[in-house]
């Protein structure tokens, strides 16, 4: 997909692209750069399912840490405080499936952020 496409977005930790959208679901390909992590966050309107496509992921859900390898997956329940981290020297690629009645990017409540985003 062209990086100028409206479905592609660059973030301080890497990038994501929306690869499918349907009624009450959205699928994203998330790339986390080496040594980077997403904000500690929760969502009011969606739950998520993460599948590791490449690399090793550290996932924090409500204070519990789990490490996932290629082909492993995890559910992020609605309202859970969570974070995805890449503590390796290789890119981490996650396939994220979001489920909910509202899937906008503004449904993010940040508790901690390495990049000073609100």
Secondary structure, 3 states (H helix, E strand, C coil): CCCCCCCEEEECCEEEEEEEEECCEEEEEEEECCCCECCEEECCCCEEEEEEEECCEEEEECCEEEEECCCCEEEECCCCCEEEECCCCCCEEEEEEEECCCCCCCCCEEEECCCCCC
